Amino acid sequence: MLMKIESLTKNYYENKKKVESIDTVFFIGSSLTLGYGANLIWEYLQCLPFFQHLQSLPTPKFMLVAALGDVMMMALVYLGTAIATNSAYWFNEKWSLKLVFLIVCLSIFLAVIVEVLALKTSRWAYTSKNPIIPLIGISILPIIQMILINPIVFYVSKKTAFAFRKFGQPTTEII
């Protein structure tokens, strides 16, 4: 009887590891795909009314590259959250206000760094319509972008990973 329990326990943990690996792959893939689409739409909506591009015109290629940069920041937020929570599987745990706060803080931090560097290197400037944060002199729009898009995409991607698991993939349940 004890051997059967040990065998079930071993199978449970092996299967749990497989599930976590599959979930992580689908979470990251979903996050990158959804994040790219959401950021591309955001970039198109905010570009012409609020930004003046100084080194190149805002062509479709430029918008695609800008959205790719946003997704890279999203990946850094994922990694920073994984380090802070000591788990690459953090997204599939129960979300607390502390976790959301961590995602938001990392997103703000990266948005501020990118904006400051872009302004200092004259990659872009702001139009008179762009709302500026007085103390630091950067636009609020990229910060709002990261605050909204990152947590929403991560949450939807969490649900996508879970939905994939429901359709015939390994489970951690002991049968």
C-alpha positions in Angstrom: 0.0 0.0 0.0 2.8 2.4 0.9 4.6 1.7 -2.4 1.3 2.5 -4.3 1.1 5.9 -2.5 4.7 6.6 -3.2 4.2 5.7 -6.8 1.1 8.0 -7.0 2.9 10.8 -5.3 5.9 10.5 -7.7 3.5 10.4 -10.7 1.7 13.4 -9.4 4.8 15.5 -9.1 6.2 14.4 -12.5 2.9 15.2 -14.1 2.7 18.5 -12.3 6.1 19.5 -13.7 4.9 18.6 -17.2 1.7 20.7 -16.8 3.7 23.7 -15.5 6.1 23.4 -18.5 3.2 23.3 -21.0 1.3 26.1 -19.2 4.4 28.3 -19.2 5.0 27.7 -22.9 1.4 28.6 -23.7 1.4 31.5 -21.3 4.5 33.0 -22.8 3.3 32.4 -26.4 -0.1 33.9 -25.7 1.4 36.9 -23.9 3.8 37.6 -26.7 1.1 37.3 -29.4 -1.6 39.2 -27.5 0.9 41.7 -26.2 2.2 42.4 -29.7 -1.3 43.0 -31.1 -2.4 45.2 -28.2 0.8 47.3 -28.3 0.7 47.6 -32.1 -2.8 49.1 -31.9 -1.8 51.4 -29.0 1.3 52.6 -30.9 -0.8 53.4 -34.0 -3.4 55.3 -31.9 -0.9 57.4 -29.9 1.8 58.0 -32.4 0.7 60.9 -34.7 -1.4 62.9 -32.3 1.1 62.8 -29.4 4.7 62.1 -30.7 7.1 63.7 -33.1 9.6 61.1 -34.4 12.9 62.8 -34.9 15.1 60.1 -36.4 12.7 58.5 -38.8 9.1 58.8 -40.0 6.5 56.7 -38.2 6.1 54.2 -41.0 4.3 50.8 -40.6 7.7 49.2 -40.2 8.5 51.7 -37.4 5.2 50.8 -35.7 6.0 47.1 -35.9 9.4 47.7 -34.4 7.9 49.9 -31.6 5.4 47.2 -30.7 8.2 44.6 -30.7 10.1 46.8 -28.1 6.9 47.0 -26.0 6.7 43.2 -26.1 10.3 43.0 -25.0 9.5 45.1 -22.0 6.6 42.8 -21.3 9.0 39.9 -21.3 11.2 41.8 -18.9 8.2 42.3 -16.6 7.5 38.5 -16.8 11.1 37.8 -15.9 11.2 40.4 -13.1 8.0 38.9 -11.7 9.4 35.4 -11.9 12.5 36.5 -10.0 10.6 38.4 -7.4 8.1 35.6 -6.8 10.8 32.9 -7.2 8.6 31.1 -9.7 8.5 31.0 -13.5 5.0 29.7 -12.9 3.8 32.8 -11.0 1.1 33.6 -13.5 -0.9 30.5 -12.7 -1.0 31.0 -8.9 -3.9 32.9 -7.4 -3.4 36.6 -8.2 -3.2 38.9 -5.3 -3.1 42.7 -5.1 0.6 42.3 -4.3 1.3 40.5 -7.6 -0.7 43.0 -9.6 1.2 45.8 -7.8 4.5 44.2 -8.7 3.5 43.8 -12.4 2.4 47.5 -12.5 5.5 48.8 -10.7 7.9 46.9 -13.0 5.9 48.1 -16.0 6.1 51.7 -14.8 9.8 51.4 -14.1 10.5 50.1 -17.6 8.3 52.7 -19.3 10.0 55.6 -17.5 13.5 54.3 -18.4 12.6 53.9 -22.1 10.9 57.3 -22.3 13.9 59.1 -20.5 16.4 57.4 -22.8 14.4 58.1 -25.9 14.1 61.8 -25.1 17.8 62.1 -24.2 18.8 60.4 -27.4 16.3 62.5 -29.5 14.4 59.5 -30.8 11.2 61.4 -30.4 9.6 64.4 -28.8 6.2 65.2 -27.7 3.5 67.3 -29.4 1.7 70.0 -27.5 -1.3 67.6 -27.1 0.7 65.0 -25.1 0.0 65.0 -21.4 3.3 65.4 -19.5 4.2 64.3 -16.0 5.5 67.6 -14.5 8.2 66.4 -12.1 9.9 64.0 -14.6 9.0 65.6 -17.9 7.8 62.5 -19.7 4.5 61.5 -21.3 2.0 59.7 -19.2 0.8 57.8 -22.2 3.5 55.1 -22.3 3.1 54.6 -18.6 -0.7 54.1 -19.0 0.0 51.8 -21.9 2.2 49.5 -19.8 -0.1 49.7 -16.7 -3.1 48.6 -18.8 -1.7 46.2 -21.4 0.7 44.2 -19.3 -1.6 43.0 -16.5 -4.5 42.5 -18.9 -2.5 40.5 -21.4 -0.9 38.4 -18.6 -4.3 37.7 -17.1 -5.9 36.7 -20.4 -2.8 34.6 -21.2 -3.2 32.8 -17.8 -6.8 31.9 -18.8 -5.6 30.8 -22.3 -3.0 28.5 -20.7 -5.6 27.0 -18.4 -8.1 26.6 -21.2 -5.5 24.7 -23.2 -4.9 22.4 -20.3 -8.7 21.6 -20.0 -8.7 20.2 -23.5 -6.9 16.9 -23.0 -3.5 18.0 -21.8 -1.9 16.5 -18.7 -3.4 17.2 -15.4 -2.1 17.3 -11.8 -5.1 15.5 -10.5 -4.5 12.0 -9.1 -7.0 9.6 -10.6 
